[in-house]
Amino acid sequence: MRITRTDAAPPYQPPLHHDVQAVRLQGHEAGPTSRFWVGRSVYPPGGRADEAPTAEETVYVVLDGELVLNAEGQTATLRAGDSVHLPKGTVRSVENGSGQDATLLVVIATPEPAS
């Protein structure tokens, strides 16, 4: 069993994210995982992730607040408790247009090993 305490979770800067505070909860800097990694991102008002394809299969779970997700020409407002699955390569953007912080749990698959 490997525990990552919230106050010890290593921060990281996701590419193309602006004003987003992200920490790794499991995987990468937080310790080895074999099939996925887990992070937590806090989007303050105006925080955003620019449009880009997902590098791997991805699941977002909104823990608190509200985020607007644009993916493949569709727009959805996600609120606390909502989740979304994005297949690898899905072009998406995320933005907090509200006046309160939004917290997002991020689960991303690790790349398949090359054969």
N, CA, C and O atoms as a Tinker XYZ file with bonds, in Angstrom:
   460  protein
     1  N      0.852000   -1.174000    0.000000    73     2
     2  CA     0.000000    0.000000    0.000000    64     1     3
     3  C      0.897000    1.235000    0.000000    63     2     4     5
     4  O      1.848000    1.327000    0.776000    81     3
     5  N      0.580000    2.178000   -0.878000    73     3     6
     6  CA     1.332000    3.436000   -0.945000    64     5     7
     7  C      0.346000    4.592000   -0.806000    63     6     8     9
     8  O     -0.561000    4.745000   -1.625000    81     7
     9  N      0.524000    5.391000    0.217000    73     7    10
    10  CA    -0.362000    6.523000    0.491000    64     9    11
    11  C      0.350000    7.809000    0.084000    63    10    12    13
    12  O      1.525000    8.005000    0.395000    81    11
    13  N     -0.362000    8.669000   -0.604000    73    11    14
    14  CA     0.124000   10.019000   -0.880000    64    13    15
    15  C     -0.746000   10.967000   -0.074000    63    14    16    17
    16  O     -1.938000   11.109000   -0.348000    81    15
    17  N     -0.161000   11.608000    0.907000    73    15    18
    18  CA    -0.890000   12.586000    1.716000    64    17    19
    19  C     -1.079000   13.850000    0.888000    63    18    20    21
    20  O     -0.187000   14.253000    0.142000    81    19
    21  N     -2.233000   14.464000    1.023000    73    19    22
    22  CA    -2.545000   15.636000    0.195000    64    21    23
    23  C     -1.512000   16.739000    0.328000    63    22    24    25
    24  O     -1.209000   17.420000   -0.652000    81    23
    25  N     -0.956000   16.932000    1.541000    73    23    26
    26  CA     0.032000   17.995000    1.731000    64    25    27
    27  C      1.411000   17.610000    1.212000    63    26    28    29
    28  O      2.309000   18.450000    1.171000    81    27
    29  N      1.592000   16.348000    0.814000    73    27    30
    30  CA     2.874000   15.894000    0.280000    64    29    31
    31  C      2.793000   15.527000   -1.204000    63    30    32    33
    32  O      3.782000   15.076000   -1.783000    81    31
    33  N      1.631000   15.716000   -1.820000    73    31    34
    34  CA     1.476000   15.377000   -3.239000    64    33    35
    35  C      2.362000   16.299000   -4.073000    63    34    36    37
    36  O      2.312000   17.520000   -3.918000    81    35
    37  N      3.177000   15.714000   -4.959000    73    35    38
    38  CA     4.090000   16.553000   -5.742000    64    37    39
    39  C      3.357000   17.389000   -6.793000    63    38    40    41
    40  O      2.528000   16.868000   -7.539000    81    39
    41  N      3.663000   18.683000   -6.847000    73    39    42
    42  CA     3.043000   19.529000   -7.877000    64    41    43
    43  C      3.651000   19.243000   -9.244000    63    42    44    45
    44  O      4.788000   18.783000   -9.345000    81    43
    45  N      2.893000   19.515000  -10.281000    73    43    46
    46  CA     3.408000   19.446000  -11.642000    64    45    47
    47  C      2.664000   20.481000  -12.475000    63    46    48    49
    48  O      1.588000   20.942000  -12.094000    81    47
    49  N      3.245000   20.842000  -13.615000    73    47    50
    50  CA     2.626000   21.826000  -14.492000    64    49    51
    51  C      2.156000   21.130000  -15.760000    63    50    52    53
    52  O      2.968000   20.817000  -16.631000    81    51
    53  N      0.840000   20.881000  -15.875000    73    51    54
    54  CA     0.350000   20.246000  -17.101000    64    53    55
    55  C      0.547000   21.190000  -18.290000    63    54    56    57
    56  O      0.317000   22.394000  -18.170000    81    55
    57  N      0.969000   20.652000  -19.430000    73    55    58
    58  CA     1.162000   21.512000  -20.593000    64    57    59
    59  C     -0.145000   22.173000  -21.033000    63    58    60    61
    60  O     -1.218000   21.579000  -20.937000    81    59
    61  N     -0.039000   23.393000  -21.511000    73    59    62
    62  CA    -1.155000   24.165000  -22.057000    64    61    63
    63  C     -2.241000   24.481000  -21.031000    63    62    64    65
    64  O     -3.373000   24.782000  -21.410000    81    63
    65  N     -1.917000   24.418000  -19.741000    73    63    66
    66  CA    -2.831000   24.790000  -18.670000    64    65    67
    67  C     -2.412000   26.158000  -18.136000    63    66    68    69
    68  O     -1.220000   26.442000  -18.019000    81    67
    69  N     -3.379000   26.997000  -17.816000    73    67    70
    70  CA    -3.111000   28.354000  -17.369000    64    69    71
    71  C     -3.823000   28.601000  -16.043000    63    70    72    73
    72  O     -5.031000   28.394000  -15.927000    81    71
    73  N     -3.057000   29.048000  -15.043000    73    71    74
    74  CA    -3.594000   29.348000  -13.714000    64    73    75
    75  C     -4.242000   28.134000  -13.067000    63    74    76    77
    76  O     -5.225000   28.274000  -12.338000    81    75
    77  N     -3.708000   26.947000  -13.321000    73    75    78
    78  CA    -4.226000   25.704000  -12.749000    64    77    79
    79  C     -3.168000   25.150000  -11.805000    63    78    80    81
    80  O     -1.999000   25.023000  -12.171000    81    79
    81  N     -3.593000   24.818000  -10.576000    73    79    82
    82  CA    -2.669000   24.201000   -9.619000    64    81    83
    83  C     -2.909000   22.699000   -9.637000    63    82    84    85
    84  O     -3.993000   22.229000   -9.289000    81    83
    85  N     -1.880000   21.943000  -10.050000    73    83    86
    86  CA    -2.028000   20.501000  -10.218000    64    85    87
    87  C     -1.039000   19.758000   -9.339000    63    86    88    89
    88  O      0.114000   20.166000   -9.192000    81    87
    89  N     -1.510000   18.655000   -8.755000    73    87    90
    90  CA    -0.637000   17.755000   -7.993000    64    89    91
    91  C     -0.878000   16.336000   -8.467000    63    90    92    93
    92  O     -1.965000   15.988000   -8.928000    81    91
    93  N      0.158000   15.529000   -8.343000    73    91    94
    94  CA     0.078000   14.125000   -8.705000    64    93    95
    95  C     -0.245000   13.349000   -7.429000    63    94    96    97
    96  O      0.467000   13.471000   -6.432000    81    95
    97  N     -1.303000   12.560000   -7.455000    73    95    98
    98  CA    -1.701000   11.764000   -6.294000    64    97    99
    99  C     -1.125000   10.346000   -6.343000    63    98   100   101
   100  O     -0.744000    9.786000   -5.315000    81    99
   101  N     -1.067000    9.780000   -7.537000    73    99   102
   102  CA    -0.471000    8.452000   -7.744000    64   101   103
   103  C      0.161000    8.446000   -9.134000    63   102   104   105
   104  O     -0.351000    9.084000  -10.053000    81   103
   105  N      1.255000    7.736000   -9.285000    73   103   106
   106  CA     1.949000    7.652000  -10.564000    64   105   107
   107  C      2.961000    8.763000  -10.733000    63   106   108   109
   108  O      2.944000    9.759000  -10.011000    81   107
   109  N      3.853000    8.572000  -11.710000    73   107   110
   110  CA     4.911000    9.536000  -12.019000    64   109   111
   111  C      5.655000    9.962000  -10.753000    63   110   112   113
   112  O      6.217000    9.112000  -10.061000    81   111
   113  N      5.671000   11.254000  -10.437000    73   111   114
   114  CA     6.423000   11.757000   -9.281000    64   113   115
   115  C      5.916000   11.214000   -7.951000    63   114   116   117
   116  O      6.663000   11.189000   -6.973000    81   115
   117  N      4.662000   10.781000   -7.898000    73   115   118
   118  CA     4.059000   10.304000   -6.647000    64   117   119
   119  C      4.324000    8.819000   -6.405000    63   118   120   121
   120  O      3.920000    8.288000   -5.370000    81   119
   121  N      4.986000    8.146000   -7.326000    73   119   122
   122  CA     5.303000    6.729000   -7.161000    64   121   123
   123  C      4.804000    5.929000   -8.346000    63   122   124   125
   124  O      3.914000    6.376000   -9.070000    81   123
   125  N      5.353000    4.780000   -8.546000    73   123   126
   126  CA     5.049000    3.994000   -9.747000    64   125   127
   127  C      3.624000    3.429000   -9.758000    63   126   128   129
   128  O      3.111000    2.943000   -8.749000    81   127
   129  N      3.020000    3.512000  -10.923000    73   127   130
   130  CA     1.783000    2.791000  -11.223000    64   129   131
   131  C      2.005000    2.162000  -12.589000    63   130   132   133
   132  O      2.874000    2.611000  -13.337000    81   131
   133  N      1.246000    1.141000  -12.926000    73   131   134
   134  CA     1.527000    0.452000  -14.179000    64   133   135
   135  C      0.553000    0.766000  -15.305000    63   134   136   137
   136  O      0.935000    0.670000  -16.472000    81   135
   137  N     -0.698000    1.141000  -15.004000    73   135   138
   138  CA    -1.678000    1.295000  -16.075000    64   137   139
   139  C     -2.350000    2.661000  -16.136000    63   138   140   141
   140  O     -3.069000    2.952000  -17.092000    81   139
   141  N     -2.124000    3.506000  -15.125000    73   139   142
   142  CA    -2.748000    4.825000  -15.082000    64   141   143
   143  C     -2.014000    5.683000  -14.069000    63   142   144   145
   144  O     -1.210000    5.189000  -13.278000    81   143
   145  N     -2.303000    6.979000  -14.106000    73   143   146
   146  CA    -1.866000    7.873000  -13.033000    64   145   147
   147  C     -3.050000    8.740000  -12.636000    63   146   148   149
   148  O     -4.013000    8.874000  -13.391000    81   147
   149  N     -2.975000    9.336000  -11.431000    73   147   150
   150  CA    -4.084000   10.115000  -10.889000    64   149   151
   151  C     -3.546000   11.455000  -10.409000    63   150   152   153
   152  O     -2.527000   11.533000   -9.723000    81   151
   153  N     -4.262000   12.507000  -10.791000    73   151   154
   154  CA    -3.893000   13.844000  -10.343000    64   153   155
   155  C     -5.114000   14.608000   -9.874000    63   154   156   157
   156  O     -6.252000   14.189000  -10.082000    81   155
   157  N     -4.851000   15.739000   -9.236000    73   155   158
   158  CA    -5.923000   16.640000   -8.821000    64   157   159
   159  C     -5.552000   18.028000   -9.301000    63   158   160   161
   160  O     -4.444000   18.504000   -9.057000    81   159
   161  N     -6.481000   18.674000   -9.982000    73   159   162
   162  CA    -6.246000   20.016000  -10.506000    64   161   163
   163  C     -7.273000   20.975000   -9.938000    63   162   164   165
   164  O     -8.470000   20.689000   -9.933000    81   163
   165  N     -6.797000   22.117000   -9.460000    73   163   166
   166  CA    -7.686000   23.165000   -8.987000    64   165   167
   167  C     -7.658000   24.291000  -10.019000    63   166   168   169
   168  O     -6.614000   24.879000  -10.299000    81   167
   169  N     -8.837000   24.571000  -10.573000    73   167   170
   170  CA    -9.025000   25.634000  -11.554000    64   169   171
   171  C     -9.658000   26.827000  -10.845000    63   170   172   173
   172  O    -10.846000   26.786000  -10.527000    81   171
   173  N     -8.894000   27.888000  -10.591000    73   171   174
   174  CA    -9.523000   29.082000  -10.030000    64   173   175
   175  C    -10.383000   29.746000  -11.103000    63   174   176   177
   176  O    -10.297000   29.361000  -12.269000    81   175
   177  N    -11.202000   30.722000  -10.750000    73   175   178
   178  CA   -11.973000   31.426000  -11.775000    64   177   179
   179  C    -11.051000   31.910000  -12.898000    63   178   180   181
   180  O    -10.042000   32.568000  -12.646000    81   179
   181  N    -11.411000   31.577000  -14.136000    73   179   182
   182  CA   -10.597000   31.936000  -15.292000    64   181   183
   183  C     -9.524000   30.927000  -15.644000    63   182   184   185
   184  O     -8.924000   31.019000  -16.715000    81   183
   185  N     -9.263000   29.950000  -14.755000    73   183   186
   186  CA    -8.275000   28.912000  -15.060000    64   185   187
   187  C     -8.750000   28.075000  -16.238000    63   186   188   189
   188  O     -9.946000   27.845000  -16.415000    81   187
   189  N     -7.778000   27.619000  -17.050000    73   187   190
   190  CA    -8.193000   26.879000  -18.236000    64   189   191
   191  C     -7.099000   25.944000  -18.730000    63   190   192   193
   192  O     -5.921000   26.094000  -18.408000    81   191
   193  N     -7.531000   24.982000  -19.517000    73   191   194
   194  CA    -6.649000   24.109000  -20.286000    64   193   195
   195  C     -6.980000   24.350000  -21.753000    63   194   196   197
   196  O     -8.121000   24.165000  -22.175000    81   195
   197  N     -5.988000   24.760000  -22.522000    73   195   198
   198  CA    -6.200000   25.054000  -23.937000    64   197   199
   199  C     -6.598000   23.801000  -24.715000    63   198   200   201
   200  O     -6.375000   22.673000  -24.276000    81   199
   201  N     -7.187000   24.037000  -25.872000    73   199   202
   202  CA    -7.595000   22.941000  -26.745000    64   201   203
   203  C     -6.375000   22.117000  -27.164000    63   202   204   205
   204  O     -5.387000   22.651000  -27.670000    81   203
   205  N     -6.469000   20.808000  -26.940000    73   203   206
   206  CA    -5.388000   19.882000  -27.295000    64   205   207
   207  C     -5.958000   18.461000  -27.233000    63   206   208   209
   208  O     -6.935000   18.216000  -26.525000    81   207
   209  N     -5.357000   17.532000  -27.964000    73   207   210
   210  CA    -5.829000   16.148000  -27.891000    64   209   211
   211  C     -5.341000   15.475000  -26.603000    63   210   212   213
   212  O     -4.243000   15.754000  -26.122000    81   211
   213  N     -6.168000   14.592000  -26.061000    73   211   214
   214  CA    -5.743000   13.808000  -24.902000    64   213   215
   215  C     -4.660000   12.833000  -25.358000    63   214   216   217
   216  O     -4.793000   12.176000  -26.391000    81   215
   217  N     -3.592000   12.750000  -24.577000    73   215   218
   218  CA    -2.468000   11.883000  -24.944000    64   217   219
   219  C     -2.822000   10.409000  -24.771000    63   218   220   221
   220  O     -2.301000    9.553000  -25.486000    81   219
   221  N     -3.686000   10.122000  -23.845000    73   219   222
   222  CA    -4.128000    8.753000  -23.545000    64   221   223
   223  C     -5.585000    8.804000  -23.098000    63   222   224   225
   224  O     -6.143000    9.883000  -22.901000    81   223
   225  N     -6.192000    7.640000  -22.940000    73   223   226
   226  CA    -7.553000    7.558000  -22.413000    64   225   227
   227  C     -7.611000    8.295000  -21.080000    63   226   228   229
   228  O     -6.738000    8.117000  -20.231000    81   227
   229  N     -8.640000    9.123000  -20.896000    73   227   230
   230  CA    -8.706000   10.027000  -19.752000    64   229   231
   231  C    -10.094000   10.024000  -19.133000    63   230   232   233
   232  O    -11.098000    9.935000  -19.839000    81   231
   233  N    -10.145000   10.122000  -17.807000    73   231   234
   234  CA   -11.402000   10.310000  -17.083000    64   233   235
   235  C    -11.241000   11.528000  -16.191000    63   234   236   237
   236  O    -10.251000   11.655000  -15.471000    81   235
   237  N    -12.228000   12.429000  -16.243000    73   235   238
   238  CA   -12.297000   13.582000  -15.353000    64   237   239
   239  C    -13.472000   13.373000  -14.411000    63   238   240   241
   240  O    -14.539000   12.924000  -14.829000    81   239
   241  N    -13.273000   13.700000  -13.129000    73   239   242
   242  CA   -14.348000   13.697000  -12.138000    64   241   243
   243  C    -14.300000   15.052000  -11.430000    63   242   244   245
   244  O    -13.295000   15.392000  -10.805000    81   243
   245  N    -15.379000   15.822000  -11.526000    73   243   246
   246  CA   -15.431000   17.108000  -10.846000    64   245   247
   247  C    -15.755000   16.843000   -9.379000    63   246   248   249
   248  O    -16.796000   16.274000   -9.051000    81   247
   249  N    -14.845000   17.264000   -8.507000    73   247   250
   250  CA   -15.034000   17.062000   -7.068000    64   249   251
   251  C    -15.757000   18.235000   -6.432000    63   250   252   253
   252  O    -16.497000   18.071000   -5.462000    81   251
   253  N    -15.534000   19.434000   -6.989000    73   251   254
   254  CA   -16.121000   20.632000   -6.412000    64   253   255
   255  C    -16.163000   21.708000   -7.487000    63   254   256   257
   256  O    -15.261000   21.790000   -8.321000    81   255
   257  N    -17.195000   22.524000   -7.471000    73   255   258
   258  CA   -17.286000   23.634000   -8.410000    64   257   259
   259  C    -17.904000   23.234000   -9.736000    63   258   260   261
   260  O    -18.686000   22.287000   -9.824000    81   259
   261  N    -17.528000   23.991000  -10.774000    73   259   262
   262  CA   -18.151000   23.844000  -12.084000    64   261   263
   263  C    -17.122000   24.158000  -13.169000    63   262   264   265
   264  O    -16.405000   25.155000  -13.082000    81   263
   265  N    -17.053000   23.307000  -14.185000    73   263   266
   266  CA   -16.131000   23.501000  -15.305000    64   265   267
   267  C    -16.881000   23.325000  -16.617000    63   266   268   269
   268  O    -17.821000   22.536000  -16.706000    81   267
   269  N    -16.456000   24.070000  -17.634000    73   267   270
   270  CA   -17.017000   23.916000  -18.972000    64   269   271
   271  C    -16.009000   23.122000  -19.796000    63   270   272   273
   272  O    -14.845000   23.504000  -19.919000    81   271
   273  N    -16.477000   22.016000  -20.356000    73   271   274
   274  CA   -15.659000   21.141000  -21.189000    64   273   275
   275  C    -16.132000   21.258000  -22.624000    63   274   276   277
   276  O    -17.320000   21.114000  -22.909000    81   275
   277  N    -15.200000   21.518000  -23.525000    73   275   278
   278  CA   -15.470000   21.483000  -24.958000    64   277   279
   279  C    -14.694000   20.295000  -25.509000    63   278   280   281
   280  O    -13.485000   20.189000  -25.302000    81   279
   281  N    -15.383000   19.405000  -26.208000    73   279   282
   282  CA   -14.722000   18.223000  -26.763000    64   281   283
   283  C    -15.381000   17.846000  -28.080000    63   282   284   285
   284  O    -16.581000   17.583000  -28.148000    81   283
   285  N    -14.563000   17.828000  -29.119000    73   283   286
   286  CA   -15.026000   17.363000  -30.428000    64   285   287
   287  C    -16.317000   18.060000  -30.860000    63   286   288   289
   288  O    -17.231000   17.415000  -31.373000    81   287
   289  N    -16.392000   19.381000  -30.652000    73   287   290
   290  CA   -17.545000   20.147000  -31.093000    64   289   291
   291  C    -18.733000   20.154000  -30.152000    63   290   292   293
   292  O    -19.756000   20.765000  -30.460000    81   291
   293  N    -18.622000   19.486000  -29.008000    73   291   294
   294  CA   -19.686000   19.484000  -28.006000    64   293   295
   295  C    -19.228000   20.276000  -26.787000    63   294   296   297
   296  O    -18.046000   20.274000  -26.442000    81   295
   297  N    -20.172000   20.952000  -26.139000    73   295   298
   298  CA   -19.881000   21.704000  -24.921000    64   297   299
   299  C    -20.769000   21.180000  -23.806000    63   298   300   301
   300  O    -21.968000   20.973000  -23.994000    81   299
   301  N    -20.162000   20.967000  -22.634000    73   299   302
   302  CA   -20.924000   20.498000  -21.474000    64   301   303
   303  C    -20.419000   21.207000  -20.233000    63   302   304   305
   304  O    -19.217000   21.423000  -20.081000    81   303
   305  N    -21.336000   21.569000  -19.343000    73   303   306
   306  CA   -20.976000   22.096000  -18.038000    64   305   307
   307  C    -20.980000   20.929000  -17.067000    63   306   308   309
   308  O    -21.985000   20.236000  -16.910000    81   307
   309  N    -19.847000   20.723000  -16.423000    73   307   310
   310  CA   -19.697000   19.635000  -15.459000    64   309   311
   311  C    -19.711000   20.217000  -14.056000    63   310   312   313
   312  O    -19.020000   21.194000  -13.766000    81   311
   313  N    -20.506000   19.603000  -13.190000    73   311   314
   314  CA   -20.628000   20.055000  -11.802000    64   313   315
   315  C    -20.167000   18.954000  -10.854000    63   314   316   317
   316  O    -19.913000   17.828000  -11.281000    81   315
   317  N    -20.061000   19.280000   -9.575000    73   315   318
   318  CA   -19.579000   18.331000   -8.571000    64   317   319
   319  C    -20.299000   16.989000   -8.702000    63   318   320   321
   320  O    -21.528000   16.926000   -8.716000    81   319
   321  N    -19.520000   15.935000   -8.796000    73   319   322
   322  CA   -20.045000   14.581000   -8.920000    64   321   323
   323  C    -20.128000   14.100000  -10.357000    63   322   324   325
   324  O    -20.247000   12.898000  -10.594000    81   323
   325  N    -20.068000   15.021000  -11.334000    73   323   326
   326  CA   -20.107000   14.623000  -12.743000    64   325   327
   327  C    -18.752000   14.073000  -13.164000    63   326   328   329
   328  O    -17.711000   14.471000  -12.640000    81   327
   329  N    -18.787000   13.144000  -14.129000    73   327   330
   330  CA   -17.553000   12.607000  -14.690000    64   329   331
   331  C    -17.694000   12.491000  -16.197000    63   330   332   333
   332  O    -18.803000   12.477000  -16.733000    81   331
   333  N    -16.565000   12.411000  -16.868000    73   331   334
   334  CA   -16.565000   12.262000  -18.319000    64   333   335
   335  C    -15.387000   11.381000  -18.713000    63   334   336   337
   336  O    -14.301000   11.477000  -18.142000    81   335
   337  N    -15.622000   10.523000  -19.697000    73   335   338
   338  CA   -14.583000    9.679000  -20.279000    64   337   339
   339  C    -14.205000   10.270000  -21.630000    63   338   340   341
   340  O    -15.076000   10.581000  -22.442000    81   339
   341  N    -12.905000   10.423000  -21.872000    73   339   342
   342  CA   -12.402000   10.937000  -23.142000    64   341   343
   343  C    -11.450000    9.901000  -23.741000    63   342   344   345
   344  O    -10.397000    9.625000  -23.166000    81   343
   345  N    -11.810000    9.331000  -24.883000    73   343   346
   346  CA   -10.891000    8.386000  -25.532000    64   345   347
   347  C     -9.588000    9.080000  -25.924000    63   346   348   349
   348  O     -9.552000   10.299000  -26.090000    81   347
   349  N     -8.537000    8.310000  -26.067000    73   347   350
   350  CA    -7.244000    8.823000  -26.510000    64   349   351
   351  C     -7.428000    9.624000  -27.798000    63   350   352   353
   352  O     -8.105000    9.176000  -28.723000    81   351
   353  N     -6.821000   10.812000  -27.852000    73   351   354
   354  CA    -6.874000   11.645000  -29.039000    64   353   355
   355  C     -8.039000   12.607000  -29.107000    63   354   356   357
   356  O     -8.131000   13.387000  -30.054000    81   355
   357  N     -8.941000   12.575000  -28.123000    73   355   358
   358  CA   -10.068000   13.503000  -28.109000    64   357   359
   359  C     -9.557000   14.929000  -27.945000    63   358   360   361
   360  O     -8.843000   15.227000  -26.987000    81   359
   361  N     -9.917000   15.803000  -28.865000    73   359   362
   362  CA    -9.519000   17.213000  -28.758000    64   361   363
   363  C    -10.477000   17.888000  -27.791000    63   362   364   365
   364  O    -11.690000   17.892000  -28.005000    81   363
   365  N     -9.922000   18.465000  -26.711000    73   363   366
   366  CA   -10.746000   19.043000  -25.661000    64   365   367
   367  C    -10.108000   20.293000  -25.098000    63   366   368   369
   368  O     -8.903000   20.511000  -25.225000    81   367
   369  N    -10.948000   21.119000  -24.468000    73   367   370
   370  CA   -10.481000   22.245000  -23.656000    64   369   371
   371  C    -11.354000   22.283000  -22.408000    63   370   372   373
   372  O    -12.478000   21.782000  -22.409000    81   371
   373  N    -10.825000   22.882000  -21.343000    73   371   374
   374  CA   -11.526000   22.974000  -20.062000    64   373   375
   375  C    -11.367000   24.394000  -19.558000    63   374   376   377
   376  O    -10.290000   24.981000  -19.669000    81   375
   377  N    -12.447000   24.954000  -18.997000    73   375   378
   378  CA   -12.354000   26.316000  -18.461000    64   377   379
   379  C    -13.291000   26.479000  -17.277000    63   378   380   381
   380  O    -14.396000   25.938000  -17.252000    81   379
   381  N    -12.817000   27.245000  -16.290000    73   379   382
   382  CA   -13.658000   27.616000  -15.159000    64   381   383
   383  C    -14.163000   29.033000  -15.411000    63   382   384   385
   384  O    -13.434000   30.004000  -15.211000    81   383
   385  N    -15.421000   29.145000  -15.852000    73   383   386
   386  CA   -16.023000   30.448000  -16.093000    64   385   387
   387  C    -16.827000   30.948000  -14.915000    63   386   388   389
   388  O    -17.474000   31.991000  -15.001000    81   387
   389  N    -16.795000   30.214000  -13.810000    73   387   390
   390  CA   -17.569000   30.599000  -12.631000    64   389   391
   391  C    -16.737000   31.515000  -11.737000    63   390   392   393
   392  O    -15.587000   31.824000  -12.051000    81   391
   393  N    -17.308000   31.934000  -10.655000    73   391   394
   394  CA   -16.620000   32.808000   -9.706000    64   393   395
   395  C    -16.006000   32.058000   -8.542000    63   394   396   397
   396  O    -15.543000   32.684000   -7.588000    81   395
   397  N    -15.989000   30.710000   -8.593000    73   395   398
   398  CA   -15.455000   29.905000   -7.497000    64   397   399
   399  C    -14.464000   28.884000   -8.038000    63   398   400   401
   400  O    -14.537000   28.496000   -9.204000    81   399
   401  N    -13.534000   28.450000   -7.185000    73   399   402
   402  CA   -12.605000   27.393000   -7.572000    64   401   403
   403  C    -13.364000   26.129000   -7.966000    63   402   404   405
   404  O    -14.453000   25.859000   -7.461000    81   403
   405  N    -12.777000   25.372000   -8.866000    73   403   406
   406  CA   -13.300000   24.055000   -9.246000    64   405   407
   407  C    -12.169000   23.049000   -9.101000    63   406   408   409
   408  O    -11.036000   23.321000   -9.500000    81   407
   409  N    -12.472000   21.893000   -8.533000    73   407   410
   410  CA   -11.472000   20.846000   -8.319000    64   409   411
   411  C    -11.804000   19.655000   -9.188000    63   410   412   413
   412  O    -12.934000   19.165000   -9.199000    81   411
   413  N    -10.792000   19.192000   -9.921000    73   411   414
   414  CA   -10.961000   18.108000  -10.880000    64   413   415
   415  C    -10.024000   16.969000  -10.539000    63   414   416   417
   416  O     -8.818000   17.173000  -10.401000    81   415
   417  N    -10.576000   15.760000  -10.401000    73   415   418
   418  CA    -9.776000   14.543000  -10.278000    64   417   419
   419  C     -9.510000   14.053000  -11.693000    63   418   420   421
   420  O    -10.437000   13.941000  -12.495000    81   419
   421  N     -8.261000   13.763000  -12.004000    73   419   422
   422  CA    -7.848000   13.377000  -13.345000    64   421   423
   423  C     -7.236000   11.982000  -13.286000    63   422   424   425
   424  O     -6.319000   11.738000  -12.502000    81   423
   425  N     -7.739000   11.069000  -14.112000    73   423   426
   426  CA    -7.189000    9.718000  -14.209000    64   425   427
   427  C     -6.814000    9.499000  -15.673000    63   426   428   429
   428  O     -7.670000    9.575000  -16.554000    81   427
   429  N     -5.543000    9.230000  -15.927000    73   427   430
   430  CA    -5.061000    9.077000  -17.299000    64   429   431
   431  C     -4.285000    7.775000  -17.421000    63   430   432   433
   432  O     -3.427000    7.462000  -16.595000    81   431
   433  N     -4.605000    7.025000  -18.468000    73   431   434
   434  CA    -3.914000    5.774000  -18.739000    64   433   435
   435  C     -2.452000    6.054000  -19.073000    63   434   436   437
   436  O     -2.123000    7.111000  -19.610000    81   435
   437  N     -1.589000    5.112000  -18.755000    73   435   438
   438  CA    -0.196000    5.217000  -19.175000    64   437   439
   439  C     -0.075000    4.582000  -20.560000    63   438   440   441
   440  O     -0.840000    3.678000  -20.898000    81   439
   441  N      0.876000    5.047000  -21.353000    73   439   442
   442  CA     1.007000    4.492000  -22.694000    64   441   443
   443  C      1.281000    2.991000  -22.670000    63   442   444   445
   444  O      1.956000    2.477000  -21.778000    81   443
   445  N      0.739000    2.303000  -23.675000    73   443   446
   446  CA     1.020000    0.871000  -23.833000    64   445   447
   447  C      2.507000    0.700000  -24.137000    63   446   448   449
   448  O      3.076000    1.486000  -24.895000    81   447
   449  N      3.136000   -0.311000  -23.561000    73   447   450
   450  CA     4.555000   -0.542000  -23.886000    64   449   451
   451  C      4.696000   -0.901000  -25.372000    63   450   452   453
   452  O      3.849000   -1.584000  -25.947000    81   451
   453  N      5.787000   -0.423000  -25.971000    73   451   454
   454  CA     6.045000   -0.736000  -27.376000    64   453   455
   455  C      6.337000   -2.221000  -27.520000    63   454   456   457
   456  O      7.032000   -2.810000  -26.692000    81   455
   457  N      5.807000   -2.815000  -28.566000    73   455   458
   458  CA     6.031000   -4.268000  -28.785000    64   457   459
   459  C      7.338000   -4.509000  -29.477000    63   458   460
   460  O      7.694000   -5.657000  -29.742000    81   459
